[in-house]
Amino acid sequence: MKSAPFALLAVLIGAVPAYAETGADRAACTPDVMRLCAAQIPNAGAITLCLRDKRVSLSNACRTVVDRSDRSARDIANRR
């Protein structure tokens, strides 16, 4: 049973990649994922949508990560 928290952490770390480009990004958003989007774990796409949907409830640190990622995605889309 001691390995259960570590397994959950491993799933979380793998489930936040759409936004989390660095370890600091993952650290910023992991608590918000647990608090707001736990039902979507381990589906990274669903977590991404959940974080966007719950943007107003995110911590400042995670909101910064989400905003930066959304800006980057728009920049890439506008280059096409």
VMD Tcl script that draws the C-alpha trace (Angstrom):
set ca {
  {0.00 0.00 0.00}
  {2.91 2.38 0.49}
  {3.48 2.37 -3.26}
  {-0.02 3.69 -4.03}
  {0.88 7.39 -3.51}
  {3.94 6.95 -5.70}
  {1.88 5.27 -8.40}
  {-0.63 8.13 -8.30}
  {2.18 10.66 -8.53}
  {3.63 8.83 -11.53}
  {0.25 8.90 -13.26}
  {-0.13 12.60 -12.50}
  {3.30 13.45 -13.80}
  {2.50 11.62 -16.99}
  {-0.96 13.12 -17.25}
  {-0.05 16.79 -17.23}
  {2.26 16.90 -20.27}
  {-0.02 18.95 -22.49}
  {0.75 21.97 -20.35}
  {3.76 20.96 -18.33}
  {6.94 21.51 -20.28}
  {9.22 21.48 -17.26}
  {9.30 19.96 -13.81}
  {8.36 23.37 -12.43}
  {5.28 23.44 -14.68}
  {4.25 20.00 -13.47}
  {4.79 21.06 -9.87}
  {2.67 24.16 -10.44}
  {-0.29 22.25 -11.89}
  {-0.26 18.91 -10.08}
  {-2.15 20.22 -7.01}
  {-4.78 21.81 -9.25}
  {-5.17 18.60 -11.24}
  {-5.67 16.67 -7.99}
  {-8.12 19.24 -6.65}
  {-10.12 20.05 -9.77}
  {-9.56 17.36 -12.38}
  {-8.81 14.11 -10.52}
  {-11.68 12.32 -12.27}
  {-9.88 12.75 -15.60}
  {-6.63 11.07 -14.49}
  {-4.85 9.49 -16.42}
  {-6.39 10.95 -19.63}
  {-4.04 13.83 -20.51}
  {-6.43 15.29 -23.07}
  {-9.30 15.34 -20.59}
  {-7.05 16.91 -17.96}
  {-6.06 19.61 -20.44}
  {-9.70 20.41 -21.17}
  {-10.54 20.35 -17.48}
  {-7.76 22.80 -16.64}
  {-8.96 25.13 -19.39}
  {-12.57 24.85 -18.22}
  {-11.63 25.55 -14.61}
  {-9.11 28.29 -15.38}
  {-10.68 30.77 -12.96}
  {-10.22 28.28 -10.10}
  {-6.58 27.49 -10.86}
  {-3.73 28.61 -8.65}
  {-1.81 31.57 -10.01}
  {1.17 29.35 -10.82}
  {-0.85 26.83 -12.82}
  {-2.87 29.57 -14.54}
  {0.42 31.02 -15.77}
  {1.40 27.62 -17.21}
  {-1.99 27.18 -18.89}
  {-1.98 30.71 -20.33}
  {1.56 30.30 -21.66}
  {0.67 26.97 -23.26}
  {-2.50 28.33 -24.83}
  {-0.56 31.29 -26.21}
  {2.05 28.94 -27.70}
  {-0.64 26.80 -29.33}
  {-2.28 29.89 -30.87}
  {1.09 31.09 -32.18}
  {1.72 27.73 -33.85}
  {-1.78 27.65 -35.36}
  {-1.39 31.18 -36.72}
  {1.85 30.27 -38.53}
  {0.01 27.83 -40.80}
}
mol new
graphics top color blue
foreach p $ca { graphics top sphere $p radius 0.5 }
foreach p [lrange $ca 0 end-1] q [lrange $ca 1 end] { graphics top cylinder $p $q radius 0.2 }
display resetview
